[in-house]
């Protein structure tokens, strides 16, 4: 079975490079389907926390399809149609005086739609901006609801931008974090996300020194890439349930790194040389992206800061019904440069989120509020 799977992964990787995602998926599913068993028929599952609504198939294909989604390879039914469909966007509540607007950015690498939340207290002064990158099968509206970031923008007076991945670029709406062509400055998806960021900065009065990027899962991995490739554009990065920049270079290595079998390659890790303030959240019970990936991000962040870090502390606490450990690394002035929240019992979901959005768990520390605190309040104390 091991030799069959290895051969299938190699074949699927080649087919993916040739942009033949449908055949790549069929190759993998044939290798993983027990002899004589036909394709499983998915059934909608009821909403259950901490895992979001999704389609379930019988093992072992169910676990495999989770990996296929993150790699941009949807499972197919007998007719060749995707087993997984993107979730419908929930309703966005916009208070009086605020705005939630649709925009589109076109650049040399293509085009991407995006949404912008402008709080009612915006005024004419320069405001911070947080760029939020959604996960697979999500969209800006879904992610806005699940993360509750708009409510915090209203509370603290910052702008939020939500770039949308195109299903033409990835059938499951995943940012292509594992594709070498989307891991480089001024190329592919990093150039498009940077273009969206600059477009928002051009349309609104944004404080250029307080622009931040954060993401969940595939969006978290792409946020790590944005931090590595555009360190002059972003002041800090938030990575929730994500992977280190350069962790994978193709579909097969994406499977391996998500399962925790390998770490980021030295070649790609060397791209992240500029220090950036980093906050990381990861569920200890995450079965989709192994928690070792958070440790890899922490290790790369420590290397990027080189000798600038001075003191490390670790605290144990409880919030929202979940225990957590929080590692804080400061510089010589005592300013936090790196935070890592490891949350017990949390699966692959945004901690402290709104379950009306997908991949959001209402239990545990409020990841959005803690990111805003780390981005805005801790940064203000540094000045």
C-alpha positions in Angstrom: 0.0 0.0 0.0 2.9 2.4 0.9 4.5 1.9 -2.6 1.1 2.5 -4.3 0.5 5.7 -2.3 4.0 7.0 -3.0 3.6 6.4 -6.7 0.1 8.1 -6.6 1.5 11.1 -4.8 4.3 11.5 -7.4 1.9 11.2 -10.2 -0.6 13.6 -8.7 2.2 16.2 -8.1 3.1 16.0 -11.8 -0.5 16.3 -12.9 -0.9 19.3 -10.6 2.1 21.0 -12.1 0.4 20.5 -15.5 -2.8 22.1 -14.1 -4.8 18.9 -14.4 -6.3 19.0 -10.9 -9.2 16.7 -11.7 -7.1 13.8 -12.9 -4.6 14.4 -10.0 -7.5 14.0 -7.5 -8.7 10.8 -9.3 -5.2 9.3 -9.1 -5.0 9.9 -5.3 -8.5 8.7 -4.6 -8.0 5.4 -6.6 -4.8 4.8 -4.6 -6.7 5.4 -1.3 -9.9 3.6 -2.0 -10.0 0.0 -0.7 -10.0 -2.6 -3.5 -13.5 -3.1 -4.8 -15.0 -0.1 -3.0 -16.6 2.6 -5.0 -16.3 6.3 -4.3 -18.0 7.4 -1.0 -21.1 9.5 -1.3 -20.8 12.6 0.9 -23.5 13.7 3.3 -23.9 17.1 4.9 -22.9 17.1 8.5 -24.7 19.1 11.1 -22.9 22.0 12.6 -20.7 20.9 15.5 -18.0 22.8 17.3 -15.1 23.2 17.2 -15.1 21.9 13.6 -17.1 23.8 11.0 -19.8 22.5 8.7 -18.3 20.2 6.1 -19.1 17.1 4.1 -18.1 13.8 5.7 -17.1 10.6 3.8 -16.3 7.2 5.4 -12.7 6.5 6.4 -10.1 6.5 5.2 -11.2 8.8 2.5 -12.6 11.4 4.9 -9.2 12.2 6.4 -7.6 12.2 2.9 -10.2 14.7 1.5 -9.3 17.2 4.2 -5.7 17.2 2.9 -7.0 17.4 -0.7 -8.9 20.6 0.2 -5.9 22.3 1.7 -3.8 21.3 -1.3 -6.4 22.6 -3.7 -7.5 19.2 -4.9 -11.2 18.6 -4.2 -12.5 15.0 -4.1 -14.7 14.1 -7.1 -17.9 12.1 -7.3 -18.6 9.5 -10.1 -19.5 12.3 -12.5 -16.3 14.2 -11.9 -18.0 17.0 -9.9 -16.3 18.3 -6.8 -17.5 16.6 -3.5 -16.9 19.8 -1.6 -18.5 23.2 -2.4 -17.7 26.6 -1.0 -19.8 27.7 1.9 -22.4 30.4 1.4 -21.6 33.7 2.9 -23.5 34.6 6.1 -25.1 38.0 6.5 -22.8 40.9 7.5 -24.3 43.4 10.0 -23.0 47.0 9.4 -23.8 49.6 12.0 -25.0 53.1 11.1 -22.1 55.2 9.8 -19.9 52.2 9.0 -19.3 50.7 5.5 -18.6 47.3 4.2 -17.6 47.7 0.6 -16.7 45.4 -2.4 -13.7 46.2 -4.4 -11.5 44.5 -7.1 -7.7 44.8 -7.7 -6.0 44.0 -11.0 -2.3 43.5 -11.3 0.3 41.8 -13.5 -0.4 38.4 -11.8 -4.2 38.6 -12.3 -7.2 40.0 -10.4 -8.7 39.5 -7.0 -11.9 40.8 -5.4 -11.8 42.0 -1.8 -14.0 43.6 0.9 -13.2 46.5 3.1 -14.7 47.3 6.5 -14.6 51.0 7.4 -15.7 51.8 11.0 -18.2 54.6 11.7 -15.5 56.5 13.7 -13.1 56.6 10.8 -13.0 60.4 10.4 -10.1 62.1 8.5 -7.2 60.8 10.7 -4.8 58.1 9.6 -6.0 54.7 10.7 -4.4 51.3 11.1 -5.2 48.5 8.6 -5.4 44.8 9.2 -5.4 42.5 6.1 -7.3 39.2 6.8 -6.6 36.1 4.7 -9.3 33.5 4.8 -8.9 29.7 4.8 -9.9 27.1 2.3 -13.6 27.0 1.3 -14.1 30.4 3.0 -14.8 33.8 1.6 -14.4 37.4 3.0 -17.9 37.5 4.5 -17.6 34.1 6.1 -14.2 35.0 7.6 -15.4 38.4 8.8 -18.3 36.8 10.7 -16.2 33.9 12.1 -13.3 36.1 13.3 -15.5 38.9 14.6 -12.9 41.3 13.3 -15.3 43.9 12.1 -16.7 44.4 15.6 -13.1 45.0 16.9 -12.6 47.5 14.0 -15.6 49.4 15.2 -14.4 49.3 18.8 -10.8 50.5 18.0 -11.3 52.5 14.8 -9.1 50.5 12.3 -9.8 49.4 8.7 -10.0 45.7 7.7 -9.4 44.3 4.3 -10.5 40.8 3.3 -8.9 39.7 0.0 -10.8 36.8 -1.7 -9.1 33.9 -3.4 -10.5 33.1 -6.8 -11.9 29.6 -7.4 -10.2 29.8 -10.8 -6.9 29.9 -9.1 -7.8 27.2 -6.6 -11.0 25.2 -6.8 -11.4 25.1 -3.1 -10.7 28.8 -2.5 -7.3 28.0 -0.8 -4.4 30.5 -1.1 -1.7 28.5 -3.0 0.8 28.6 -0.1 2.5 25.4 -1.3 3.2 26.6 -4.9 6.7 28.0 -5.4 5.3 30.5 -7.9 3.2 31.9 -5.0 6.0 32.2 -2.5 8.0 35.0 -4.1 7.9 38.8 -3.9 6.3 40.6 -6.9 5.0 37.3 -8.3 1.8 35.3 -8.1 -0.6 35.7 -5.1 1.8 37.6 -2.8 1.9 40.4 -5.4 -1.9 40.4 -5.6 -2.3 40.6 -1.8 0.3 43.3 -1.6 -1.6 45.1 -4.4 -4.9 44.9 -2.5 -3.1 46.2 0.6 -1.7 49.2 -1.4 -5.1 49.8 -3.0 -6.8 50.2 0.4 -3.9 52.4 1.5 -4.5 54.6 -1.5 -8.3 54.9 -1.1 -8.4 55.5 2.7 -6.1 57.5 5.0 -4.0 54.6 6.4 -1.1 54.9 8.8 1.7 53.3 6.8 3.5 52.3 9.9 0.5 50.3 11.3 -0.4 47.9 8.5 -0.8 44.2 9.6 -1.6 40.9 7.9 -3.2 37.9 9.5 -4.8 34.6 8.3 -6.3 31.2 9.1 -5.0 27.9 7.9 -4.0 28.3 4.2 -4.5 32.1 4.8 -2.2 31.8 7.8 0.4 30.2 5.7 0.0 32.9 3.1 0.2 35.6 5.9 3.6 34.0 6.8 4.6 34.4 3.2 3.5 38.0 3.0 5.6 38.7 6.1 8.6 37.1 4.5 8.3 38.7 1.1 7.0 42.2 2.0 8.5 43.1 5.4 8.5 46.8 4.5 4.7 46.7 4.0 3.5 45.0 7.2 4.5 45.9 10.7 3.4 42.6 12.2 1.8 39.2 11.3 -0.8 37.0 12.9 -0.8 33.3 12.0 -3.7 31.0 13.2 -3.6 27.3 12.5 -1.1 28.0 9.7 2.2 26.9 8.3 5.7 28.4 8.0 6.7 30.2 4.8 8.3 27.8 2.4 7.0 24.7 4.3 6.1 23.0 1.0 7.0 23.2 -2.6 4.3 21.0 -4.2 1.3 18.9 -3.3 3.1 15.9 -2.0 5.2 18.0 0.4 2.1 19.9 1.4 0.5 16.7 2.6 3.7 15.8 4.5 4.1 19.1 6.3 0.4 19.4 7.2 0.6 16.0 8.9 3.7 17.1 10.8 6.1 14.8 9.1 8.6 17.4 7.8 9.6 21.0 8.6 10.3 24.0 6.4 13.2 23.6 4.0 16.4 25.4 4.7 16.3 27.0 1.2 12.9 28.6 1.6 13.4 29.4 5.3 16.4 31.5 4.4 14.1 33.9 2.6 12.7 35.1 5.9 15.6 37.3 7.1 13.9 40.4 8.2 12.5 40.4 11.7 8.8 41.0 12.1 6.6 41.0 15.2 4.7 37.7 15.1 1.7 36.3 17.0 0.7 32.6 16.5 -2.4 30.7 17.5 -2.7 26.9 17.1 -5.1 24.3 18.6 -3.4 21.4 20.3 -6.2 19.1 19.0 -5.8 20.3 15.3 -5.9 17.2 13.1 -5.8 19.1 9.8 -2.6 21.1 10.3 -0.4 19.5 12.9 0.6 21.7 15.9 4.3 21.1 15.1 3.8 23.6 12.3 3.3 26.4 14.9 6.6 25.3 16.5 8.3 25.6 13.1 6.9 29.2 12.7 8.2 30.1 16.2 11.6 28.7 15.3 11.8 30.6 12.1 10.7 33.8 13.9 13.4 33.4 16.4 16.0 33.0 13.7 14.8 36.1 11.8 15.1 38.2 15.0 18.7 36.9 15.5 20.2 38.4 18.6 17.5 41.0 19.1 15.4 38.9 21.5 16.2 39.3 25.2 13.7 37.6 27.5 11.2 34.7 27.2 8.4 33.9 29.6 5.6 31.3 29.6 2.3 31.5 31.3 -0.5 29.0 31.7 -4.1 30.2 31.8 -7.7 29.5 30.9 -10.1 31.6 28.8 -13.5 30.8 27.3 -13.5 27.3 28.8 -10.1 26.2 27.3 -6.7 26.0 28.9 -3.7 27.5 27.0 0.0 28.2 27.3 1.3 31.5 26.1 4.9 32.0 25.2 6.1 35.7 25.1 9.5 36.7 23.7 10.5 40.3 24.2 13.4 42.5 23.0 15.9 44.3 25.2 13.3 47.1 25.8 10.8 44.6 27.0 8.6 45.0 23.9 6.8 41.8 22.8 8.2 40.6 19.5 6.9 37.0 19.4 3.8 35.4 21.0 2.7 31.8 20.7 -0.7 30.6 22.0 -1.1 26.8 22.2 -4.7 26.1 23.0 -5.8 22.8 24.6 -8.8 21.1 23.1 -9.0 23.4 20.1 -9.3 21.8 16.6 -8.8 23.5 13.3 -10.8 26.6 14.0 -10.4 30.3 14.9 -10.2 30.5 18.7 -13.0 32.6 20.4 -14.8 33.1 17.1 -18.4 33.2 16.0 -19.7 29.7 15.0 -22.0 31.4 12.5 -18.8 31.5 10.4 -17.0 28.4 9.3 -13.8 27.2 11.0 -14.7 29.2 14.1 -14.9 28.0 17.7 -16.6 30.2 20.3 -14.5 28.6 23.1 -11.0 29.6 24.1 -9.1 32.8 24.1 -10.3 35.5 21.7 -7.7 35.3 19.0 -8.9 38.4 17.1 -8.9 40.5 20.3 -5.4 39.3 21.2 -4.1 39.9 17.7 -5.5 43.5 17.8 -3.9 44.0 21.2 -0.6 42.7 19.9 -0.7 44.7 16.7 -2.0 48.0 18.0 -1.7 48.3 21.7 1.6 46.6 22.3 3.1 48.4 19.3 1.9 51.7 20.8 3.7 50.9 24.0 6.9 50.3 22.0 6.9 53.9 20.7 
